[in-house]
Amino acid sequence: MEKDIAKAYAAELQYYNDKDIQHSNVLDIMDYIKPCGYNTYDEYYSDVQEYMLRTLNYEIVEEPYIDPNMPKPYLNNKQPAFLYTINCDTDYAFVKNDFDKEEILKNYNYQICKLGYEFSSGPIISANGDLRIYLIYPIQIELDYLYFLNKLMNYFKKYFDDVKVDSNDILINNKKICGSVMFYYNEMKILLMQINFVDKTDIIQEICGVNNKVPGHINPNILTAEKLKDEFISWLRL
């Protein structure tokens, strides 16, 4: 039987409704979702997380610049949103609160953004022409940054031979072209992704040293930031 996730999700909601009305612990959720093509709950649960992600009413907004306050109205209103920046006259560096190499960034004319939380990776260096993404969605959806990194990896494999996920990064030909971080606020998840289309090797190696991951970037003659942005948005729609 072909799986019907929309019908199965409606059946799950009906299951919980019937359970509340009947005050019953006997009802079996599989009796509700099995007629929709699902033989195990784990199989259904995996599909329904993606279904819920793709049925949200996202605000899709191109931002002209990056500011730590940019996502706050969406977070305060619990509004799912896809915020992105490509064409931006200012180059940015997202750093930890205890970052101690600000003079290097200033020498390269980067604006420093301290996001107010700590993350394990080094500074995120973002230049005009890169694709920067803020994805905001409810914490109840259990898909995390690895879901999106794997989606990106599989998409990149259409264009490049050597692509892999490494921790919270993506490497192409063993060079880091994408970094990500996820944090939480007001029962919402915020996924911040930086995808490099601009060569920033000099500044990254000056800050991080040459023993860290080798910085890389996507050749926009092979894949553009606009096309990648459109592909990402397609993952948020049915």
PyMOL commands that set and color helices and strands:
alter all, ss='L'
color gray80, all
select helices_A, chain A and resi 5-22+29-36+41-54+72-76+102-107+145-156+201-208+225-234
alter helices_A, ss='H'
color red, helices_A
select strands_A, chain A and resi 59-62+81-85+91-95+110-114+124-126+131-138+163-166+169-172+175-185+188-195
alter strands_A, ss='S'
color yellow, strands_A
deselect
rebuild
show_as cartoon
